[in-house]
Amino acid sequence: MIIRKTTPSAFFGTPLARYLVKNGIDTLIVCGETVSGCVRATVVEGKFHGFGMIIAEECVYDRHQASRAINLFDMDQKYGEVMALADIVKHFENRTV
């Protein structure tokens, strides 16, 4: 599914939440840019929709290291869990279906 968004959040004005619920998805792994803009908006709104939000630390970008670090810290404290990519991969490798 390709979602074209016109705002920072991948949820606002898109069918994303409905699609995820319909398919039984309760947690998202978020990557992209910009941490202080689109990534943050998507994580905050996803949390408000009731989804678990994981931010892949090495897979997000911002123009300045300081704004990246501050926003990752804040999101980790309030809206989701910032995780190293290796830990995310390890989690899925250890899962049994």
N, CA, C and O atoms as a GROMACS GRO file, in nm:
protein
  388
    1MET      N    1   0.084  -0.117   0.000
    1MET     CA    2   0.000   0.000   0.000
    1MET      C    3   0.090   0.124   0.000
    1MET      O    4   0.182   0.134   0.081
    2ILE      N    5   0.064   0.215  -0.087
    2ILE     CA    6   0.135   0.342  -0.091
    2ILE      C    7   0.040   0.450  -0.042
    2ILE      O    8  -0.071   0.464  -0.092
    3ILE      N    9   0.086   0.527   0.056
    3ILE     CA   10   0.005   0.635   0.111
    3ILE      C   11   0.071   0.767   0.075
    3ILE      O   12   0.187   0.790   0.107
    4ARG      N   13  -0.002   0.850   0.009
    4ARG     CA   14   0.047   0.984  -0.023
    4ARG      C   15  -0.006   1.078   0.083
    4ARG      O   16  -0.127   1.089   0.103
    5LYS      N   17   0.086   1.146   0.151
    5LYS     CA   18   0.045   1.234   0.259
    5LYS      C   19   0.075   1.378   0.222
    5LYS      O   20   0.169   1.407   0.148
    6THR      N   21  -0.005   1.468   0.275
    6THR     CA   22   0.012   1.610   0.247
    6THR      C   23   0.045   1.689   0.373
    6THR      O   24   0.060   1.811   0.368
    7THR      N   25   0.056   1.618   0.484
    7THR     CA   26   0.090   1.680   0.612
    7THR      C   27   0.204   1.601   0.674
    7THR      O   28   0.238   1.494   0.624
    8PRO      N   29   0.265   1.652   0.781
    8PRO     CA   30   0.376   1.577   0.842
    8PRO      C   31   0.339   1.436   0.888
    8PRO      O   32   0.421   1.344   0.876
    9SER      N   33   0.218   1.417   0.941
    9SER     CA   34   0.180   1.286   0.992
    9SER      C   35   0.133   1.194   0.880
    9SER      O   36   0.060   1.235   0.790
   10ALA      N   37   0.177   1.068   0.885
   10ALA     CA   38   0.129   0.969   0.789
   10ALA      C   39  -0.016   0.930   0.817
   10ALA      O   40  -0.078   0.865   0.733
   11PHE      N   41  -0.069   0.968   0.932
   11PHE     CA   42  -0.207   0.935   0.968
   11PHE      C   43  -0.308   1.040   0.925
   11PHE      O   44  -0.417   1.006   0.880
   12PHE      N   45  -0.274   1.168   0.938
   12PHE     CA   46  -0.371   1.274   0.917
   12PHE      C   47  -0.419   1.278   0.771
   12PHE      O   48  -0.339   1.295   0.679
   13GLY      N   49  -0.549   1.263   0.754
   13GLY     CA   50  -0.609   1.270   0.621
   13GLY      C   51  -0.578   1.152   0.531
   13GLY      O   52  -0.596   1.161   0.409
   14THR      N   53  -0.531   1.041   0.588
   14THR     CA   54  -0.501   0.921   0.509
   14THR      C   55  -0.577   0.803   0.566
   14THR      O   56  -0.627   0.810   0.679
   15PRO      N   57  -0.587   0.694   0.491
   15PRO     CA   58  -0.655   0.574   0.541
   15PRO      C   59  -0.564   0.482   0.623
   15PRO      O   60  -0.600   0.367   0.646
   16LEU      N   61  -0.449   0.530   0.667
   16LEU     CA   62  -0.352   0.443   0.732
   16LEU      C   63  -0.407   0.375   0.857
   16LEU      O   64  -0.397   0.253   0.869
   17ALA      N   65  -0.466   0.449   0.949
   17ALA     CA   66  -0.516   0.389   1.074
   17ALA      C   67  -0.621   0.282   1.044
   17ALA      O   68  -0.617   0.174   1.103
   18ARG      N   69  -0.712   0.311   0.955
   18ARG     CA   70  -0.818   0.215   0.919
   18ARG      C   71  -0.755   0.088   0.860
   18ARG      O   72  -0.796  -0.023   0.894
   19TYR      N   73  -0.658   0.104   0.772
   19TYR     CA   74  -0.590  -0.009   0.710
   19TYR      C   75  -0.521  -0.096   0.814
   19TYR      O   76  -0.531  -0.219   0.810
   20LEU      N   77  -0.450  -0.032   0.908
   20LEU     CA   78  -0.378  -0.107   1.011
   20LEU      C   79  -0.474  -0.185   1.101
   20LEU      O   80  -0.450  -0.303   1.129
   21VAL      N   81  -0.580  -0.121   1.145
   21VAL     CA   82  -0.679  -0.187   1.230
   21VAL      C   83  -0.743  -0.304   1.156
   21VAL      O   84  -0.756  -0.414   1.211
   22LYS      N   85  -0.781  -0.281   1.032
   22LYS     CA   86  -0.845  -0.386   0.951
   22LYS      C   87  -0.756  -0.508   0.937
   22LYS      O   88  -0.805  -0.621   0.929
   23ASN      N   89  -0.625  -0.486   0.934
   23ASN     CA   90  -0.531  -0.596   0.916
   23ASN      C   91  -0.470  -0.646   1.047
   23ASN      O   92  -0.375  -0.725   1.045
   24GLY      N   93  -0.523  -0.601   1.160
   24GLY     CA   94  -0.479  -0.652   1.290
   24GLY      C   95  -0.340  -0.607   1.331
   24GLY      O   96  -0.275  -0.674   1.412
   25ILE      N   97  -0.294  -0.497   1.277
   25ILE     CA   98  -0.160  -0.447   1.310
   25ILE      C   99  -0.173  -0.351   1.427
   25ILE      O  100  -0.252  -0.256   1.423
   26ASP      N  101  -0.094  -0.376   1.532
   26ASP     CA  102  -0.106  -0.291   1.652
   26ASP      C  103   0.021  -0.215   1.686
   26ASP      O  104   0.022  -0.132   1.776
   27THR      N  105   0.130  -0.243   1.613
   27THR     CA  106   0.258  -0.178   1.641
   27THR      C  107   0.325  -0.142   1.509
   27THR      O  108   0.322  -0.218   1.413
   28LEU      N  109   0.387  -0.023   1.507
   28LEU     CA  110   0.457   0.022   1.387
   28LEU      C  111   0.604   0.047   1.417
   28LEU      O  112   0.639   0.091   1.526
   29ILE      N  113   0.689   0.018   1.321
   29ILE     CA  114   0.830   0.055   1.326
   29ILE      C  115   0.845   0.173   1.231
   29ILE      O  116   0.818   0.161   1.111
   30VAL      N  117   0.887   0.286   1.285
   30VAL     CA  118   0.890   0.409   1.208
   30VAL      C  119   1.034   0.443   1.169
   30VAL      O  120   1.126   0.434   1.250
   31CYS      N  121   1.051   0.481   1.044
   31CYS     CA  122   1.178   0.532   0.996
   31CYS      C  123   1.149   0.645   0.898
   31CYS      O  124   1.037   0.657   0.849
   32GLY      N  125   1.247   0.726   0.870
   32GLY     CA  126   1.228   0.833   0.774
   32GLY      C  127   1.293   0.961   0.818
   32GLY      O  128   1.381   0.963   0.904
   33GLU      N  129   1.248   1.068   0.758
   33GLU     CA  130   1.299   1.200   0.793
   33GLU      C  131   1.182   1.296   0.794
   33GLU      O  132   1.083   1.268   0.727
   34THR      N  133   1.185   1.393   0.856
   34THR     CA  134   1.276   1.452   0.950
   34THR      C  135   1.228   1.419   1.091
   34THR      O  136   1.108   1.425   1.118
   35VAL      N  137   1.319   1.385   1.181
   35VAL     CA  138   1.281   1.343   1.317
   35VAL      C  139   1.194   1.447   1.384
   35VAL      O  140   1.093   1.414   1.446
   36SER      N  141   1.233   1.573   1.372
   36SER     CA  142   1.158   1.680   1.441
   36SER      C  143   1.030   1.719   1.369
   36SER      O  144   0.955   1.802   1.419
   37GLY      N  145   1.005   1.662   1.252
   37GLY     CA  146   0.886   1.696   1.174
   37GLY      C  147   0.799   1.574   1.149
   37GLY      O  148   0.717   1.537   1.232
   38CYS      N  149   0.818   1.514   1.033
   38CYS     CA  150   0.731   1.404   0.990
   38CYS      C  151   0.737   1.281   1.080
   38CYS      O  152   0.634   1.222   1.112
   39VAL      N  153   0.857   1.242   1.122
   39VAL     CA  154   0.869   1.125   1.209
   39VAL      C  155   0.796   1.151   1.340
   39VAL      O  156   0.716   1.068   1.384
   40ARG      N  157   0.822   1.264   1.402
   40ARG     CA  158   0.758   1.297   1.530
   40ARG      C  159   0.606   1.305   1.515
   40ARG      O  160   0.534   1.251   1.598
   41ALA      N  161   0.558   1.372   1.412
   41ALA     CA  162   0.413   1.386   1.392
   41ALA      C  163   0.347   1.249   1.374
   41ALA      O  164   0.239   1.225   1.429
   42THR      N  165   0.410   1.162   1.300
   42THR     CA  166   0.356   1.027   1.279
   42THR      C  167   0.356   0.947   1.408
   42THR      O  168   0.259   0.878   1.439
   43VAL      N  169   0.465   0.955   1.484
   43VAL     CA  170   0.474   0.881   1.611
   43VAL      C  171   0.370   0.931   1.710
   43VAL      O  172   0.302   0.850   1.774
   44VAL      N  173   0.357   1.060   1.724
   44VAL     CA  174   0.260   1.117   1.820
   44VAL      C  175   0.118   1.078   1.780
   44VAL      O  176   0.041   1.031   1.864
   45GLU      N  177   0.083   1.097   1.655
   45GLU     CA  178  -0.053   1.064   1.613
   45GLU      C  179  -0.079   0.914   1.617
   45GLU      O  180  -0.190   0.871   1.651
   46GLY      N  181   0.022   0.833   1.584
   46GLY     CA  182   0.006   0.688   1.595
   46GLY      C  183  -0.023   0.646   1.738
   46GLY      O  184  -0.108   0.560   1.762
   47LYS      N  185   0.048   0.705   1.832
   47LYS     CA  186   0.023   0.678   1.975
   47LYS      C  187  -0.119   0.717   2.013
   47LYS      O  188  -0.186   0.643   2.085
   48PHE      N  189  -0.165   0.834   1.965
   48PHE     CA  190  -0.301   0.879   1.995
   48PHE      C  191  -0.406   0.784   1.936
   48PHE      O  192  -0.517   0.774   1.989
   49HIS      N  193  -0.371   0.716   1.828
   49HIS     CA  194  -0.462   0.618   1.768
   49HIS      C  195  -0.455   0.483   1.840
   49HIS      O  196  -0.532   0.392   1.809
   50GLY      N  197  -0.363   0.471   1.936
   50GLY     CA  198  -0.354   0.348   2.014
   50GLY      C  199  -0.253   0.247   1.964
   50GLY      O  200  -0.251   0.134   2.012
   51PHE      N  201  -0.170   0.284   1.870
   51PHE     CA  202  -0.068   0.192   1.819
   51PHE      C  203   0.058   0.199   1.903
   51PHE      O  204   0.093   0.305   1.955
   52GLY      N  205   0.127   0.087   1.916
   52GLY     CA  206   0.260   0.088   1.973
   52GLY      C  207   0.354   0.145   1.868
   52GLY      O  208   0.347   0.108   1.751
   53MET      N  209   0.441   0.234   1.910
   53MET     CA  210   0.528   0.302   1.815
   53MET      C  211   0.674   0.273   1.850
   53MET      O  212   0.719   0.301   1.962
   54ILE      N  213   0.747   0.218   1.755
   54ILE     CA  214   0.890   0.192   1.770
   54ILE      C  215   0.962   0.278   1.667
   54ILE      O  216   0.926   0.279   1.549
   55ILE      N  217   1.064   0.350   1.711
   55ILE     CA  218   1.142   0.434   1.622
   55ILE      C  219   1.278   0.367   1.603
   55ILE      O  220   1.351   0.347   1.700
   56ALA      N  221   1.310   0.332   1.480
   56ALA     CA  222   1.438   0.268   1.449
   56ALA      C  223   1.546   0.377   1.448
   56ALA      O  224   1.552   0.458   1.356
   57GLU      N  225   1.630   0.377   1.551
   57GLU     CA  226   1.723   0.488   1.575
   57GLU      C  227   1.815   0.519   1.457
   57GLU      O  228   1.835   0.636   1.425
   58GLU      N  229   1.870   0.418   1.393
   58GLU     CA  230   1.962   0.443   1.282
   58GLU      C  231   1.890   0.473   1.151
   58GLU      O  232   1.955   0.502   1.050
   59CYS      N  233   1.759   0.468   1.152
   59CYS     CA  234   1.682   0.483   1.029
   59CYS      C  235   1.601   0.612   1.025
   59CYS      O  236   1.507   0.625   0.946
   60VAL      N  237   1.638   0.708   1.109
   60VAL     CA  238   1.572   0.838   1.108
   60VAL      C  239   1.678   0.947   1.096
   60VAL      O  240   1.791   0.931   1.142
   61TYR      N  241   1.640   1.057   1.035
   61TYR     CA  242   1.735   1.163   1.003
   61TYR      C  243   1.675   1.299   1.040
   61TYR      O  244   1.554   1.317   1.036
   62ASP      N  245   1.761   1.391   1.075
   62ASP     CA  246   1.723   1.530   1.093
   62ASP      C  247   1.837   1.617   1.044
   62ASP      O  248   1.950   1.570   1.030
   63ARG      N  249   1.808   1.742   1.018
   63ARG     CA  250   1.910   1.834   0.966
   63ARG      C  251   2.024   1.859   1.064
   63ARG      O  252   2.138   1.880   1.023
   64HIS      N  253   1.992   1.858   1.192
   64HIS     CA  254   2.091   1.887   1.295
   64HIS      C  255   2.091   1.776   1.399
   64HIS      O  256   1.985   1.727   1.439
   65GLN      N  257   2.208   1.736   1.442
   65GLN     CA  258   2.221   1.629   1.542
   65GLN      C  259   2.150   1.664   1.672
   65GLN      O  260   2.091   1.576   1.735
   66ALA      N  261   2.155   1.791   1.714
   66ALA     CA  262   2.091   1.831   1.840
   66ALA      C  263   1.940   1.812   1.834
   66ALA      O  264   1.883   1.756   1.927
   67SER      N  265   1.875   1.856   1.728
   67SER     CA  266   1.729   1.840   1.720
   67SER      C  267   1.692   1.693   1.706
   67SER      O  268   1.588   1.651   1.757
   68ARG      N  269   1.775   1.615   1.639
   68ARG     CA  270   1.751   1.470   1.629
   68ARG      C  271   1.755   1.408   1.768
   68ARG      O  272   1.664   1.334   1.806
   69ALA      N  273   1.861   1.437   1.843
   69ALA     CA  274   1.879   1.378   1.975
   69ALA      C  275   1.768   1.419   2.071
   69ALA      O  276   1.715   1.335   2.144
   70ILE      N  277   1.734   1.545   2.073
   70ILE     CA  278   1.629   1.595   2.163
   70ILE      C  279   1.494   1.531   2.131
   70ILE      O  280   1.423   1.487   2.221
   71ASN      N  281   1.460   1.525   2.003
   71ASN     CA  282   1.331   1.468   1.966
   71ASN      C  283   1.326   1.318   1.989
   71ASN      O  284   1.222   1.266   2.030
   72LEU      N  285   1.435   1.246   1.963
   72LEU     CA  286   1.437   1.102   1.992
   72LEU      C  287   1.420   1.078   2.142
   72LEU      O  288   1.345   0.990   2.183
   73PHE      N  289   1.490   1.156   2.223
   73PHE     CA  290   1.476   1.143   2.368
   73PHE      C  291   1.332   1.168   2.411
   73PHE      O  292   1.276   1.089   2.488
   74ASP      N  293   1.273   1.274   2.363
   74ASP     CA  294   1.137   1.310   2.402
   74ASP      C  295   1.035   1.204   2.357
   74ASP      O  296   0.947   1.167   2.434
   75MET      N  297   1.047   1.157   2.233
   75MET     CA  298   0.955   1.054   2.186
   75MET      C  299   0.970   0.925   2.266
   75MET      O  300   0.871   0.859   2.297
   76ASP      N  301   1.093   0.890   2.301
   76ASP     CA  302   1.118   0.769   2.380
   76ASP      C  303   1.055   0.781   2.518
   76ASP      O  304   1.008   0.681   2.573
   77GLN      N  305   1.053   0.899   2.574
   77GLN     CA  306   0.994   0.922   2.707
   77GLN      C  307   0.842   0.922   2.705
   77GLN      O  308   0.780   0.883   2.804
   78LYS      N  309   0.781   0.964   2.594
   78LYS     CA  310   0.636   0.990   2.593
   78LYS      C  311   0.554   0.906   2.498
   78LYS      O  312   0.444   0.863   2.533
   79TYR      N  313   0.604   0.880   2.378
   79TYR     CA  314   0.515   0.832   2.272
   79TYR      C  315   0.550   0.697   2.212
   79TYR      O  316   0.466   0.635   2.148
   80GLY      N  317   0.672   0.652   2.231
   80GLY     CA  318   0.712   0.527   2.169
   80GLY      C  319   0.841   0.479   2.230
   80GLY      O  320   0.884   0.525   2.335
   81GLU      N  321   0.901   0.386   2.161
   81GLU     CA  322   1.028   0.331   2.209
   81GLU      C  323   1.132   0.345   2.099
   81GLU      O  324   1.114   0.293   1.988
   82VAL      N  325   1.240   0.415   2.128
   82VAL     CA  326   1.351   0.427   2.035
   82VAL      C  327   1.437   0.303   2.054
   82VAL      O  328   1.483   0.273   2.164
   83MET      N  329   1.458   0.231   1.945
   83MET     CA  330   1.536   0.107   1.952
   83MET      C  331   1.642   0.105   1.844
   83MET      O  332   1.625   0.160   1.736
   84ALA      N  333   1.754   0.040   1.876
   84ALA     CA  334   1.858   0.017   1.776
   84ALA      C  335   1.805  -0.081   1.672
   84ALA      O  336   1.732  -0.175   1.706
   85LEU      N  337   1.842  -0.060   1.549
   85LEU     CA  338   1.798  -0.148   1.441
   85LEU      C  339   1.835  -0.293   1.468
   85LEU      O  340   1.756  -0.383   1.441
   86ALA      N  341   1.953  -0.317   1.521
   86ALA     CA  342   1.996  -0.454   1.551
   86ALA      C  343   1.903  -0.522   1.651
   86ALA      O  344   1.875  -0.641   1.639
   87ASP      N  345   1.854  -0.447   1.750
   87ASP     CA  346   1.761  -0.503   1.848
   87ASP      C  347   1.625  -0.533   1.786
   87ASP      O  348   1.560  -0.632   1.822
   88ILE      N  349   1.581  -0.449   1.694
   88ILE     CA  350   1.454  -0.474   1.624
   88ILE      C  351   1.466  -0.601   1.541
   88ILE      O  352   1.377  -0.686   1.544
   89VAL      N  353   1.574  -0.614   1.467
   89VAL     CA  354   1.596  -0.732   1.384
   89VAL      C  355   1.605  -0.857   1.472
   89VAL      O  356   1.546  -0.960   1.438
   90LYS      N  357   1.676  -0.849   1.583
   90LYS     CA  358   1.690  -0.962   1.674
   90LYS      C  359   1.553  -1.006   1.728
   90LYS      O  360   1.526  -1.125   1.740
   91HIS      N  361   1.469  -0.910   1.760
   91HIS     CA  362   1.334  -0.941   1.809
   91HIS      C  363   1.258  -1.027   1.708
   91HIS      O  364   1.195  -1.125   1.745
   92PHE      N  365   1.265  -0.990   1.580
   92PHE     CA  366   1.192  -1.066   1.478
   92PHE      C  367   1.258  -1.199   1.448
   92PHE      O  368   1.188  -1.295   1.414
   93GLU      N  369   1.388  -1.208   1.459
   93GLU     CA  370   1.456  -1.335   1.437
   93GLU      C  371   1.421  -1.436   1.547
   93GLU      O  372   1.420  -1.556   1.522
   94ASN      N  373   1.392  -1.388   1.667
   94ASN     CA  374   1.362  -1.475   1.780
   94ASN      C  375   1.215  -1.511   1.792
   94ASN      O  376   1.178  -1.591   1.878
   95ARG      N  377   1.130  -1.453   1.709
   95ARG     CA  378   0.986  -1.479   1.715
   95ARG      C  379   0.953  -1.614   1.654
   95ARG      O  380   1.014  -1.658   1.556
   96THR      N  381   0.855  -1.679   1.713
   96THR     CA  382   0.800  -1.800   1.653
   96THR      C  383   0.660  -1.768   1.609
   96THR      O  384   0.586  -1.697   1.678
   97VAL      N  385   0.623  -1.818   1.493
   97VAL     CA  386   0.492  -1.788   1.436
   97VAL      C  387   0.393  -1.893   1.476
   97VAL      O  388   0.276  -1.886   1.438
   0.00000   0.00000   0.00000
